[in-house]
C-alpha cells in the first residue's frame, strides 16, 4: 500500500497518465497496488514479458531500452518519480516492447491490468485522455527516430543533454542549468546512439568552449543557447 505521508501522496498524484483520472480514481487504483523496490541494475521487466501490470515510479530512475540482435543497446528514455512504466502492454494485452532496469535504486507501485481496465470501462473520458497520452509517446518515438537518422552525432548528443536538462534541470541565479541526476558518458552514449569515445570528445570540446561542465556525472549547462544551436533544432 502507498505510504501515508503528504509528500508521497503529492508525488503519486503528479503522474501524467493519472491526469486522465479523478483524484478519487487515482487514489483507488494506487490503493489496490503493491509497493515494490528494485536495486540499481535490477530488471523491472524485459521485452517480450507479459504486460499484465504497470509500475508507478515513486522514487529513483528507470531506464527504458531495446537491444538489437547484434547486441547493440539503445536507451529510449529515463523515467522518474511520477511517471508510468509499462502502460502500452498493459492496455493492449501484448508483450512488453522494451527492457526496463533500475538506473538507480527504484521504488514504485505495481498495479494489475484488470484493475486499470475496470476503471477505464467505468470512466470513458479517462480512456480518451489515456489515448492522448499514448499518442504523445508515439510522437516521442518518431522524434527519436528522426534524431538518430537525420542529424549529426554532435546534434544527437546536444539533444540528449537538453532533454535531460528539461527533465531534471535546476536553474541558478546566473542562468546556469544543472542536471540534478548523474549520468555517465556511457549513459549519454547509449541514449544518443554514440560510442563512449565520441561522447568524451564532444563533452571535452564543449567544456573547453565553456558551453557545459561535466564533473563525475554531474552536467551543468553554462550556455544553453549555444547548446540549442548545436542541437540543430
ABEGO torsion letter per residue (X at the ends): XBBABAAAAAAAAABAAAAABBAAAAAAAAAABBBBBBBBGBBABBBGBBBABBBBBABEBBBBBBBBAAGBBBBABBBBBGBBBGAAAAAAGBBBABBBBBABBBBBBBBBAAAAAAAAAABAAAAAAAAAAAAAAAAAAAAAAAAAAABBAAAAAAAAAAAAAAAABBBBAAGBBBBABBBBAAAAAAAAGBBAAAAAAAAAAAAAAGABBBBGGBBBBABAAAAAAAAGX
